[in-house]
Amino acid sequence: MRIGESVGLFTGGASGLGAGTARMLAERGGRVGILDLPSSAGERFAAELGEPALFVPMDVADEGQVEKAVARVAEHFGRIDVCVNAAGVSPATRVLSRKGELHPLDVFRRTVEINLVGTFDVLRHAVAAIARNEPGPDGERGLIVNVASAAALEGQTGQAAYAASKGGIVALTLPLARDLAIWGIRVMTICPGIMDTGMLAGADEKRRAALMDLHVFPKRLGRPADFAHLVASFMENELLNGEVVRLDAATRL
Ligand SMILES: NC(=O)c1ccc[n+]([C@@H]2O[C@H](COP(=O)([O-])OP(=O)(O)OC[C@H]3O[C@@H](n4cnc5c(N)ncnc54)[C@H](O)[C@@H]3O)[C@@H](O)[C@H]2O)c1
C-alpha cells in the first residue's frame, strides 16, 4: 500500500495515537478522515492539517453516527484504504473497593461499548468501503489497525473493564483477518505500553516517572510518532496480517 496515495480513517483521531498517525499520513501525502467526539480538538486539528483533512464529529458507541461518519469520509475522499481504530477510554475501578462498593455495571458496559463494540462497528462499515477499492498487484484492497493495550495481556488492579474490552480486540484479530482475506483486507492489532498522550494528562511528574520505569528499554514513554511509525510499516508490508504486535519497550505490567 502506498502511503502517499492512501486515505486513512482515524477514530480517536483528534488526540494522542490517532492524531499522531493522522499527522504522519497527511505529512506523507495521504488524506485523513478524523473521527472523534464533538467536544474533542478534532475541528482545530483538521484545520491545522489543512486540505487533506476532514473532521467528522461522532461517538463510536452510537450506531447511527458510526454509519454516517464512515460514509461521510468515503464520500468526501472517494475511498478508504486504512482504518485505525484508536478511540478509547480507560476507567480504573476495582470490582469491589476497599469500602465495599461494587464496580458500577454501567462503567463496565460503557467501556466495552466504546473500546470493543465501537471498534467493531467502525471497522465493519470501513471494510464495506475498502472492499470497493480496485485490488493491488497481489490482491490487496486495504488495512484495518485496531488498538488494544499491554493491559489486554497483563491487566492491572482496577482494569477489569479496560482489559476485557482490549482482550476482545486481541481475540478479534485473527478471525477478522480470516474473514476479510477474500476481500484482500489485512487486519493488525497494536498493544501499546505506556504512551505519552491525553490518557496520561492527569498524571503528575512522580506518576509519569513511575510509569516510565515500567518500560525496560528505552526508559521513556512511548510517543504518538512511535505508534505512527509502526502503522506506516504495516501499510508498507503486506505480509503482515492477523498479528498482534506489542509496542511497549519490553514492559510486562
Ligand atoms: N496512552 C497509553 O498509554 C495507551 C496504552 C495502551 C493503549 N492505549 C489505547 O490507545 C488508544 C488511543 O488512546 P490515546 O492514548 O491516544 O488517548 P487519548 O485520550 O489521547 O485519545 C483518545 C481519543 O479517543 C476519543 N474518544 C473517546 N471516546 C470516544 C467515543 N465514544 N467516540 C469517539 N471518540 C472517542 C477521545 O476524544 C480522544 O480524542 C485508546 O484505545 C487507548 O486505550 C493507550
Ligand as a Chemical Component Dictionary entry (heavy atoms), coordinates in Angstrom:
data_LIG
# 
_chem_comp.id                   LIG 
_chem_comp.type                 NON-POLYMER 
_chem_comp.pdbx_formal_charge   0 
_chem_comp.three_letter_code    LIG 
# 
loop_
_chem_comp_atom.comp_id 
_chem_comp_atom.atom_id 
_chem_comp_atom.alt_atom_id 
_chem_comp_atom.type_symbol 
_chem_comp_atom.charge 
_chem_comp_atom.model_Cartn_x 
_chem_comp_atom.model_Cartn_y 
_chem_comp_atom.model_Cartn_z 
_chem_comp_atom.pdbx_ordinal 
LIG N1  N1  N 0  -1.795  6.113  26.244 1  
LIG C1  C1  C 0  -1.486  4.889  26.600 2  
LIG O1  O1  O 0  -0.611  4.662  27.450 3  
LIG C2  C2  C 0  -2.184  3.715  25.947 4  
LIG C3  C3  C 0  -1.698  2.428  26.230 5  
LIG C4  C4  C 0  -2.322  1.349  25.659 6  
LIG C5  C5  C 0  -3.406  1.532  24.827 7  
LIG N2  N2  N 1  -3.866  2.780  24.570 8  
LIG C6  C6  C 0  -5.028  2.907  23.692 9  
LIG O2  O2  O 0  -4.709  3.770  22.618 10 
LIG C7  C7  C 0  -5.905  4.341  22.109 11 
LIG C8  C8  C 0  -5.669  5.834  21.897 12 
LIG O3  O3  O 0  -5.546  6.445  23.161 13 
LIG P1  P1  P 0  -4.563  7.657  23.432 14 
LIG O4  O4  O 0  -3.526  7.170  24.338 15 
LIG O5  O5  O -1 -4.182  8.275  22.144 16 
LIG O6  O6  O 0  -5.519  8.588  24.301 17 
LIG P2  P2  P 0  -6.172  9.990  24.008 18 
LIG O7  O7  O 0  -7.052  10.236 25.194 19 
LIG O8  O8  O 0  -5.124  10.987 23.678 20 
LIG O9  O9  O 0  -7.067  9.743  22.709 21 
LIG C9  C9  C 0  -8.256  9.018  22.743 22 
LIG C10 C10 C 0  -9.251  9.714  21.830 23 
LIG O10 O10 O 0  -10.438 8.907  21.783 24 
LIG C11 C11 C 0  -11.538 9.777  21.753 25 
LIG N3  N3  N 0  -12.749 9.107  22.206 26 
LIG C12 C12 C 0  -13.028 8.651  23.454 27 
LIG N4  N4  N 0  -14.273 8.143  23.492 28 
LIG C13 C13 C 0  -14.785 8.283  22.246 29 
LIG C14 C14 C 0  -16.041 7.966  21.663 30 
LIG N5  N5  N 0  -17.001 7.395  22.371 31 
LIG N6  N6  N 0  -16.224 8.260  20.364 32 
LIG C15 C15 C 0  -15.251 8.850  19.621 33 
LIG N7  N7  N 0  -14.046 9.188  20.115 34 
LIG C16 C16 C 0  -13.830 8.907  21.418 35 
LIG C17 C17 C 0  -11.133 10.928 22.691 36 
LIG O11 O11 O 0  -11.933 12.087 22.489 37 
LIG C18 C18 C 0  -9.676  11.111 22.339 38 
LIG O12 O12 O 0  -9.509  12.073 21.313 39 
LIG C19 C19 C 0  -7.009  4.001  23.112 40 
LIG O13 O13 O 0  -7.799  2.967  22.605 41 
LIG C20 C20 C 0  -6.240  3.546  24.327 42 
LIG O14 O14 O 0  -6.979  2.633  25.105 43 
LIG C21 C21 C 0  -3.277  3.886  25.108 44 
# 
loop_
_chem_comp_bond.comp_id 
_chem_comp_bond.atom_id_1 
_chem_comp_bond.atom_id_2 
_chem_comp_bond.value_order 
_chem_comp_bond.pdbx_ordinal 
LIG N1  C1  SING 1  
LIG C1  O1  DOUB 2  
LIG C1  C2  SING 3  
LIG C2  C3  SING 4  
LIG C2  C21 DOUB 5  
LIG C3  C4  DOUB 6  
LIG C4  C5  SING 7  
LIG C5  N2  DOUB 8  
LIG N2  C6  SING 9  
LIG N2  C21 SING 10 
LIG C6  O2  SING 11 
LIG C6  C20 SING 12 
LIG O2  C7  SING 13 
LIG C7  C8  SING 14 
LIG C7  C19 SING 15 
LIG C8  O3  SING 16 
LIG O3  P1  SING 17 
LIG P1  O4  DOUB 18 
LIG P1  O5  SING 19 
LIG P1  O6  SING 20 
LIG O6  P2  SING 21 
LIG P2  O7  DOUB 22 
LIG P2  O8  SING 23 
LIG P2  O9  SING 24 
LIG O9  C9  SING 25 
LIG C9  C10 SING 26 
LIG C10 O10 SING 27 
LIG C10 C18 SING 28 
LIG O10 C11 SING 29 
LIG C11 N3  SING 30 
LIG C11 C17 SING 31 
LIG N3  C12 SING 32 
LIG N3  C16 SING 33 
LIG C12 N4  DOUB 34 
LIG N4  C13 SING 35 
LIG C13 C14 SING 36 
LIG C13 C16 DOUB 37 
LIG C14 N5  SING 38 
LIG C14 N6  DOUB 39 
LIG N6  C15 SING 40 
LIG C15 N7  DOUB 41 
LIG N7  C16 SING 42 
LIG C17 O11 SING 43 
LIG C17 C18 SING 44 
LIG C18 O12 SING 45 
LIG C19 O13 SING 46 
LIG C19 C20 SING 47 
LIG C20 O14 SING 48 
# 
